Structures are given as structure tokens and as C-alpha cells.
Amino acid sequence: MILTNRLFVRETPTREAKSIYIFGEGAKREFQYFGYFKGMDSRIKVEVYKLGNNENNSPLGLLNIAKKCIIATEENLNPKYSFQENDEVWIVLDTDKDKGESRKSQIEEVRNYCEETESWFLAQSSPCFEVWLYYHLQSENPLFEENEYCFGWKELVNKSISGGFDSRRHPIYIENAIKNAEKNYFSKDGTPDIGSTEVFKLSKSILPLVKTKIMQILSSIE
């Protein structure tokens, strides 16, 4: 089957639209992927924050950016986004280790904040966002040596998908990715085990409101 770059008509959100605000540490990959769903259906507004070159994309840095964009305070009277009831905030992180393992404690702090704050959620991938991309067209968790896991996933995505993952086309298989990622999801000490991703949880918030449009596109290319 040949999958073309098929465009859909983007719709203007209605007043009843649900907004999902996504803050990912990747300056390109996550932004492009979730941007696919922007304007797909008037009932959902997907806002993907685009990190600046000099912004702090550490787990806590990303959390602080999200707070500044969402939460109004005396020092921050006009946040970037107008958060309403039923809206959601998602922080999208990788498990990548650093020498001092400072990310581990930071991610735990972000997770605790999201668990304690209504409508805030964490979607973590272990070890990288490519785990989520892989499950769009593949159903089994490949076995890597631990020391090659992150590079292995990125290379596998490029090899297993002809031409590599294209965020202009392949997000259309989001429902398939949800099924495959959830089937292969295992957690350890409350966080995703290697080869697992929580992005399927975020995608479950997006899918119901775009499914009709996605089914129309899929039907047109089969």
C-alpha cells in the first residue's frame, strides 16, 4: 500500500472544544508528530509548545515552562494559553540517563506534580520517543542490549518503516500505535520499563475526537 501525503481540511475550534496542551523536550520530533492533529476536528484543540533554542528542556525546566504557559499568578497575569475546565496538560519526557542521574530525580518530581495536580499528566517513554513511533506499524517489542537501546530504537524506526517515520503521514495509524504500545507496556517502580511508553495514554485523549476524520482518510488510501 502506498501512503501519500494526504491533507485534510483543518477546522476552526468551536467554543466547546477541548484543548490538550503538550510540552515535549524534543525540539523537533514531538512537535512535528503531535502537530499532525492540530485543527483536525473542531471539538479538539491540540497545542504543541515549540521550545526555543535557549530554553531549558530538562524535565524540571519543561515543567516550569508549562506552568508559566498555563498558570496565572500575580507575577504571571497573562499566561500563553487560556486553560479551561476539561482541558489537559501533558508533559512528554524520555528516560535518557545522564552521568549524575539528575534526570531520574527530576522526572520523579514531574511525575509527583502531575499526580497531585488535576488535569496534568506525564507521558514518559523508555528510553526515547521513537518507541512510540515504532509501535505505529510494528506490534512486537524488539530485544536490544541495554547499552544500545536508545540508538537501537532510532535506527530500527528508520529501517522498519520505508523511508523512516514521516510525521506528515504516519500519525494516521495512532489507533494501531495505542493498541501495540499498551500491549507492550510494563512498568517498574511506577515508571515505564525499557521498551515501554506512556504516550498511548495521551493518545487516548486525542483519538476519540479525531477518529472519524482518521477513518475517512484511511478509507481513502486503502
N, C-alpha and C positions, 0 to 999 in steps of 0.2 A: 504494500500500500504506500502510495506517495502522499505525504502530508505537506500541503502547501502553506504559504504564509497567508492564511485566510483572515481577513479583517471582519470585525463585526461593528455594527453601529453603536457608538457609545451614547448612553442615555444620561440625561440630566437628573441627579438625585431628587427625589421628592422630599417633602418635609418629614415624612415618616421614615426616611431612610436610616438604616443602622450604619454607624461608622465604625470601622476597625482601623486602629492606628498601629502601625508596625514599625518597630525600631530594630534594625539589624546591624550587626557590627561589620558586615561586609559592605564596602562602598559600592560594589557593582552587582555581584551575583544575586543577592537577596532583593536588591532594589529592582532589578530587571524582572525577576521572577514574579514577585507579588504585584508589580506594576501591570502585569498582563490583565489582571482582574479589575483594574480601575475603570469605572464607567460602564462595566459590562451589563449591569442591571440597576435600575433606578432605586431599588429597595436596599442596596448596599453601597456604601462609600468606602473604598479601600484607600487609605492614605499611607504611603510608604515614605518614611523620613529619609532624605538623602543626606548622608554625612558629608560635611565639608572636609577638605584635605587636612586641616589642622585640628579637627575635633577629636576629643578623647573617645576612642571606640573600645576601651576596656569595659568589662561588664558593669562596673560601678559608674564609669564615665557615661555609658549608654543609658543607664538608669537615670542619672542626673539630667541628661538631655531630655529624656521622656518626661520627667517631672516638670521641667521648665516649659515644655511644649503643651502640657496638659493641665497642670495645676495652677490655679490663680492664687497668688499670695499678695501681701502688701508690697513686697518688692517686685512682684511679677504680676502686674494688674492685667496684662493683655497677652495671655499665652497664645502660641501659634495656632492651636486648634481649639475649637469650641466643643468641649466634651459634654455629651448629653446622656440622659438615662438610657440604658440598654447598649450604649457604646462599649467597646472593648479596647484595651491597650495590650499589645503583645511585644515582649522583648525576645528577640531571636538571637541565640548565642551558640557558639561551638564549644566543645570541651577541650580544645587545644591546651596542652600543658606548657608552662614556661619554667625556666630554671628554678625560680623560687616558689613555684606553685602558688603564686599570688592569685591566679585566676580562679583556682578552686575555692578559696575562701570568698572571693568576690561573687562568684556565681551563686554560692550558698546564700550570701546576703541578698542578692537579687531575688532568688527563689523565695526566701523568707518574706521579703517585702511583698511580692506578688501574692503569696498565700494569705497574707494578712490584709491585703487591700482589695476591696471589691472591684471587680471588672478588670483587674490587672493580672496578666498571665505570663508565664515563661515557657518558651518553646526551645528546648536545647537539643542539639544534635551531637552525637558522639561517633567520630571525632570532628566532623565537619558537615557543612550544609549539603555537600554532594551526596551524602547518604540519602537525603530526602529526594534529590533529583533522580538518583539511581532507581528508586522504587516506582517511578512513573511507568517504566517499561520493563522492569525486572521484578521477579517475585521472591527470589531466594537471597538470603544473606551470604555473601561470599566469605571464604575464610582467608584472612590475611595474618601474617605475623604481626604482633603488636607494634613493632618498630617501623612497619611500613604502612600502617593503617591509613593515615591521612593521605599520604601521597598515593597509596594504592586505590583509594576510593576515587580520587580525582582522575587518575589515569583510567580507571575502569569505566567511569561515566563517559569519557571520550571514546573508549573502544567499544563499549556495548551499545551505544546509540550512534547510528550512522551520521557522521558529521558533527557529533557531540551534541550535548543538550542545548537546544535553542529556545530561549525564553520567549520568543515571539510565537512559538508553535506548540511546544511540548507541555506547557502547563494545562492544556486541554485535557490531559489524562490525570487530572488531580484526583478524581474518584478512584481510579486504579491505584494511585500512589497511597491514598489513605488506607485502602484495603491491605496493600502489601506492607506498608510501614507498621500498621497496627499489628499485623500477624507476626512481624519480626521484632516487636518491641519487648524489651526486657529491661528492668531497672535494677540498680544496685545502690543501696543506701539512699534511695529516693531520687536518684539521677539516672539518666539513660545509660545502659550498658553499651559497650563497644558494638557498633553496627546498628544502633537504635537511634531513633529520632522522635521528638515530641511534636514535630511540625504538623503531623497528621491531626493533632488536636486543634491547632489554629485553622487548618484547612477545613475541618468540620464546621467551623463557624462561617466560613466563606461559601462552601459548596451549596447548601440548601437554597441560597438566594441567587445563585448563578447557574444552577443545574439545568434549568430549562434552556437557557441560551447555549450552554455547553452541548447538550444533547442535540440541538439543532445543528451546531457546527459539525459534530461528529457524524451525524447522519448525512451531511452534505459531502463528506470526504470518503465515506466508505464505498 
